[in-house]
Amino acid sequence: MRRGAAGAAGAAWALLIGAAGCPEPRESDMVWIPWSGPAAEASGEDGFWIDRFEFPNQRGHEPTHTTDLETARQACARVGKRLCTAAEWRRACLGPDGRNRFGYGPRYVPRACHTEEGLPSGHTSLLDAEGVVSASGAWLSCRTPEGVYDLVGNVEEWVLDDWRGVGGMLEGGAWYTLKTYADCTGRYSREPDYRLVPDQPVFSAGFRCCRSEAAPTEADLSPEAVAADRVRRIEAARARASTAPYDPSAQVEVVPGLWMDRYEYPNRPGEMPLIGVTWTEARDRCAEAGKRLCTTREWERACGGPHRDDLPYGPDYVPGACAVGLDAAVPAGRYLACATADGVRDLVGSAWEWTATPLDAEALRVHPGESLRELRGGSWFSDPRKGVCRPVDGYPAAPEDMAFPDVGFRCCQGAPADERPLEPLRGRLDCPEGMVGIDGFCIDRYEHPNVEGTRPKGNLDWPEAVAACRGRGLRVCTEAEWQLACEGRDGRRWPYGDVYDPAACHLRAEPKLVGQVEAAPSGSFPGCRTPEGVHDLSGNLWEWVQAAPGEGPDDPGRGALRGGGWNFSAGLGQCRARAAAAEGFSMAQVGVRCCAGPAELARRKR
């Protein structure tokens, strides 16, 4: 935005402000932010005005939320302003010297801003902003030295441009965002598994407005100008990466006939992983060494071992074992505990890793025709929920021609593992009609009330789910039973197999979080079934399971939700999709299916 360079666009901007009848910004409602350092020369302007509070910019009023990009644009235009650019937003948040990562300062202070608020649902796809967004200015410590409030947390904020060229982006994090992600840097929205559709109303999204001498022109927001920030981030990441030659010899035979690099490329202990590479570059580098990228099945098998553990070192998370939740990349092999029994290092944390596996998911494509490839393991920047062997949250896939500051790779060697046929598990119980026997227990063929062609019952909290199953002489399935029914002994990713089928289950193809959508009648999606004939374990309704047993026959224990609902933002309805919901949580997308073991079957026969 160069002063005097906007021409007709600047004149039109001035006319818009005059037509709106808005006075010049007052100190009480906007803050003047001078450009400093290289940004001053790049912008060609002295500075800009930014709203002191989130829109409607009134202290003590709840900010607007559940917005899409165009709604935010129009709201600012109606008051003679505009949305801020990403550069303006970050300058206001980071401060004049660019060092205040959290707005109020460079170091995180617990509860300084409205972040890390627990979600009763346990998952962002079951989000409701009512009653949880704080009034503007309520968090007195969440203020920049220049006097701008709530840039971090409370509601995410739309900005005009973004690094992927989709027209806009969200910055700053919301009330539920983890401290790792809620800051001024914009790193979280530039992660490979971050997904956003600008015309989608987002429950946690608000905005604030800016003004300047000249409005941003089309040149200011051109793909080349917007990409400049991405290019700088990638160049900085590559500058930290190792330049050592690749070592093809440091590899481990993880299963007969399959070898995997012990470390991330360049496969040398003590060296920084090569990051900021596209999938294509990763593929080509492995091919130059006579190797290839690993498939997701191979990668997950090597990471979780024969028991499919969540982590390379075992089933339970150990703080500090792997390089997750850090501020920067670390050399290969530094975290000694982050190793599989075979000695493969850093599969979790350090850097996301490209795999060979494509993903056909139109809802995740930013631009038509993009080829998506799956990633695994999380990076040093990821939180522990994403730093796992098999994903339970988010969308670990990205366009194969894009690079990211924390994505690297490792190579495999050997013939790719063939796709195994789905073998049904044989039940050893005489199950009631409408139930399926699976390895020592019976499970409802459909979601409660388990009637084909009938819409399953939603809006159940944990006690209601327990009562619904008990009323039928059954019980809520344990989490282990539910997971075995969904993924089988082969650990498939969806009930129907390892390759995502966007039409198989009731997961909305149109990614709108706001609208009249409901569960489909049971059995409406015949492709959404396991080899044993259990339907709708992916999508349709989230299903309560018993995550922890109770202390007696009348204590139902603790519940959790599995499988995802009709809103596809539960990781595309993978069998591992999980939400740690509070027992009183209920929503239209939440139901249950029932199970029975020998004890329940014996009681039914009396």
DATAGI-V471278 format. One record per backbone hydrogen bond with DSSP energy under -0.5 kcal/mol. NH is the residue of the N-H (numbers start at 1). CO is the residue of the C=O. Records with the same first field share a line. If there is no record, write none. Layout:
# DATAGI-V471278
NH=CO + CO
This chain:
# DATAGI-V471278
3=44
5=2
6=2
9=6
11=7
12=8
13=9
14=10
15=11
16=12
17=13
18=14
19=15
20=16
21=17 + 18
22=17
29=26
30=26
31=50
33=31 + 48
34=32
35=46
39=36
40=37
41=37
42=38
43=39
44=40
48=33
49=211
50=31
51=209
52=29
55=207
57=54
58=54
60=136
61=58
63=134
64=55
66=202 + 203
67=202 + 205
69=198
72=68
73=69
74=70
75=71
76=72
77=73
78=74
79=75 + 76
80=77
81=76
82=210
84=208
89=85
90=86
91=87
92=88
93=89
94=90
95=91
98=95
99=94
100=94
101=99
102=105
103=100
104=102
112=109
115=113
116=177
117=175
120=118
122=119
126=123
127=124
132=129
133=129
136=61
138=135
140=138
142=139
143=141
144=148
145=103
147=144
149=52
150=142
153=151 + 172
154=114
155=153
156=204
157=171
158=206
159=169
160=84
165=162
169=159
171=157
172=183
175=154
177=174
181=178
182=178
183=181
184=101
190=187
191=188
194=191
198=196
200=197
201=199
202=67
203=201
205=202
206=156
210=82
211=49
221=217
222=219
226=222
227=223
228=224 + 225
229=226
230=226
231=227
232=228
233=229
234=230
235=231
236=232
237=233
238=234
239=235
240=236 + 237
241=237 + 238
242=272
247=266
248=246
250=247
251=249
252=260
254=252 + 258
255=258
258=255
259=413
260=252
261=411
262=250
265=409
267=264
268=264
270=332
271=268
273=330
274=265
275=273
276=404 + 407
277=407
279=400
280=400
282=278
283=279
284=280
285=281
286=282
287=283
288=284
289=285 + 286
290=287
291=286
292=412
294=410
299=295
300=296
301=297
302=298
303=299
304=300
305=301
308=305
309=304
311=314
314=311
321=318
323=348
324=322
325=382
326=380
332=271
334=331
336=334
338=321 + 335
339=337
340=344
343=340
345=262
346=338
349=377
350=323
351=349
352=406
353=376
354=408
355=374
356=294
359=372
361=359
364=361
365=362
370=367
372=370
373=398
374=357
375=396
376=353
377=388
380=350
382=379
386=383
387=383
388=386
389=310
395=193
397=395
398=373
400=371
402=399
407=404
408=352
412=292
413=259
423=421
424=422
427=425 + 437
431=429
435=432
436=443
438=441
441=438
442=596
443=436
444=594
445=434
448=592
450=447
451=447
453=522
454=451
456=520
457=448
459=587
460=590
462=583
463=583
465=461
466=462
467=463
468=464
469=465
470=466
471=467
472=469
473=470
474=469
475=595
477=593
479=546
482=478
483=479
484=480
485=481
486=482
487=483
488=484
491=488
492=487
494=497
497=494
500=498
502=500
504=501
505=501
507=505
508=566
511=509
512=510
513=511
515=513
517=515
522=454
524=521
526=524
528=525
529=527
530=534
533=530
535=445 + 533
536=528
539=563
540=506
541=539
542=589
543=562
544=591
545=560
546=477
547=545 + 558
548=558
550=555
555=552
556=554
558=548
560=545
561=579
562=543
563=577
566=540
568=566
570=567
572=568
573=570
574=570 + 571
575=493
577=574
578=392
579=561
580=122
581=579
582=120
585=582
590=587
591=542 + 589
593=544
595=475
596=442
601=597
602=598
603=599
604=600
605=601
606=602 + 603
